[in-house]
Amino acid sequence: MDESLLRTLTPAVLAVLVRRGADFAAAEDAVQDALVEAVRAWPHDPPRDPKAWLVTAAWRKFLDAVRADTSRRHREVRVDREPVPGPGEAADDTLQLYFLCAHPALTPASAVALTLRAVGGLTTRQIAQAYLVPEATMAQRISRAKRTVSDVRLNRPGDVATVLRVLYLVFNEGYSGDVDLAAEAIRLTRHLAAGTDHEEVAGLLALMLLHHARRPARTGAGGRLVPLAEQDRGLWDTRLIAEGVGILQTALARDRLGEFQAQAAVAALHADARCAAETDWVQIVEWYDELVRLTGNPVARLNRAVAVGEADGPRAGLTALAHLDPSLPRHTAVAAYLHERDGDVATAARLYAEAARSAPSLPERDHLTRQAARLNAELRG
Amino acid sequence: MAKYLLLKHYRGGPTPANDVPMDRWTPEEVAAHMRYMSDFAARLEENGEFVDSQVLSSEGTFVRHDGEGRPPVTDGPFAETKDLIAGWMVIDVDTYERALDVAGELSAAPGAGGKPVQEWLEVRPFLSPCVTITD
């Protein structure tokens, strides 16, 4: 019994049912019933076309449920007359499912959960484990999300940007428990890219692949954070880098730049350098200029200040930093780094300690504490 | 078997004998400390005594219900924790504002005369084991 095949087929089958007019929650129940039947029947009697088998079974389950509800009889007749969608429409169906799961009426957390459940085909337990919340909590979150979108009709194209934001949220949740959310996000984005022709989908896929390629080098023993400049570049996955760069180049060639393509371009320039000293910081600054122009995002401005510090020296970096809101996340850490490079060890040590106190994650706080400790040891010695 | 919360504190408790803030340690001392902590947890896990370990941010906020509208917020002074910690609830919400709202609601739990107790609740974010990629 190939469970990954079932997981891959689930969203497509669900999408067919939803597109034929089934209510989201009812469609999901029907698909679950069909999956149970598949697990029972397939080992003895493997179907020639697993997807068609599942669609037929799920549709029958759905009709059974609808038939039980006499007030819905007229709708049953209507949906029963709908032609069976051909294979060409299948990708489009799933695409609409992405839009539904990333609907603006949902909170980010709900959109992520629903996407993983409906498009990713993960179990509620797996999603709960990945987010370190009880299964009952996640079940509630998902069913509330389903209720929220139950009246949404899938007749208008959704907002690709919203879908991409949700997928990037999933990616950034990273790894925990038995589901690797970064890998899952890549799988879903690949799937989305196959079904849609949009340069920012390609941009996000390239960005994820380029980030993911560096993951083995990003943490050391005991989960210790290893900064980019100190990473063992031999651990970077060159296959993923090549794939990411290829996808990015194709997207850039279409000359419709978006924020994910620009971010992927920065990641590609890092991936290109054989050692940290060979990094093309001048070009990276240019890409951050594009990113700032496209988004006005303060985090992009902060990253730009770091890049300016590398390209034109720490003083220039500090000048760029001076124009930014000091309450930005990681602002103090960046200031500490630039002051150290400028030779002001005492200020850097104080700022690293301050940055550690407001760090958003444990590995980051430990890293910043170590930096402060290193500089304070230097000052004493 | 009984569960205990071992509460590490950043400040407010009695002064420890070895009172040097961590950023004044040597990098080796920091590493040794981290290693000790994780070995300790692993040992407890092996003998079946480990339940859960979470690290809290050093920043906290006091929130209470104060009638309609936004709950008021102060950054202290905090009570001694042995007086304060009667239990804890962990929530998982989208934003800091939502966390404040939840705390405000919890603080409105009925007390004497059916009126909201308006107790102060300390709101502390968990630090996560994941790092968001920023390049």
HADDOCK unambig.tbl for C-alpha pairs under 7 A between the chains (distance, minus, plus):
assign (segid A and resid 109 and name CA) (segid B and resid 94 and name CA) 6.49 0.50 0.50
assign (segid A and resid 172 and name CA) (segid B and resid 132 and name CA) 5.63 0.50 0.50
assign (segid A and resid 172 and name CA) (segid B and resid 133 and name CA) 6.89 0.50 0.50
assign (segid A and resid 173 and name CA) (segid B and resid 130 and name CA) 6.90 0.50 0.50
assign (segid A and resid 174 and name CA) (segid B and resid 130 and name CA) 6.69 0.50 0.50
assign (segid A and resid 353 and name CA) (segid B and resid 23 and name CA) 5.97 0.50 0.50
assign (segid A and resid 357 and name CA) (segid B and resid 58 and name CA) 6.19 0.50 0.50
assign (segid A and resid 360 and name CA) (segid B and resid 127 and name CA) 6.07 0.50 0.50
assign (segid A and resid 361 and name CA) (segid B and resid 127 and name CA) 4.74 0.50 0.50
assign (segid A and resid 361 and name CA) (segid B and resid 128 and name CA) 4.80 0.50 0.50
assign (segid A and resid 361 and name CA) (segid B and resid 129 and name CA) 5.98 0.50 0.50
assign (segid A and resid 361 and name CA) (segid B and resid 130 and name CA) 6.32 0.50 0.50
assign (segid A and resid 361 and name CA) (segid B and resid 131 and name CA) 6.12 0.50 0.50
assign (segid A and resid 362 and name CA) (segid B and resid 127 and name CA) 5.60 0.50 0.50
assign (segid A and resid 362 and name CA) (segid B and resid 128 and name CA) 5.90 0.50 0.50
assign (segid A and resid 362 and name CA) (segid B and resid 129 and name CA) 5.53 0.50 0.50
assign (segid A and resid 363 and name CA) (segid B and resid 129 and name CA) 6.50 0.50 0.50
assign (segid A and resid 369 and name CA) (segid B and resid 23 and name CA) 5.55 0.50 0.50
assign (segid A and resid 370 and name CA) (segid B and resid 27 and name CA) 5.46 0.50 0.50
assign (segid A and resid 370 and name CA) (segid B and resid 30 and name CA) 6.67 0.50 0.50
assign (segid A and resid 372 and name CA) (segid B and resid 23 and name CA) 5.27 0.50 0.50
assign (segid A and resid 373 and name CA) (segid B and resid 23 and name CA) 4.60 0.50 0.50
assign (segid A and resid 373 and name CA) (segid B and resid 24 and name CA) 5.45 0.50 0.50
assign (segid A and resid 373 and name CA) (segid B and resid 25 and name CA) 5.41 0.50 0.50
assign (segid A and resid 373 and name CA) (segid B and resid 26 and name CA) 5.27 0.50 0.50
assign (segid A and resid 373 and name CA) (segid B and resid 27 and name CA) 5.41 0.50 0.50
assign (segid A and resid 374 and name CA) (segid B and resid 26 and name CA) 6.19 0.50 0.50
assign (segid A and resid 374 and name CA) (segid B and resid 27 and name CA) 5.46 0.50 0.50
assign (segid A and resid 376 and name CA) (segid B and resid 24 and name CA) 6.03 0.50 0.50
assign (segid A and resid 377 and name CA) (segid B and resid 26 and name CA) 5.74 0.50 0.50
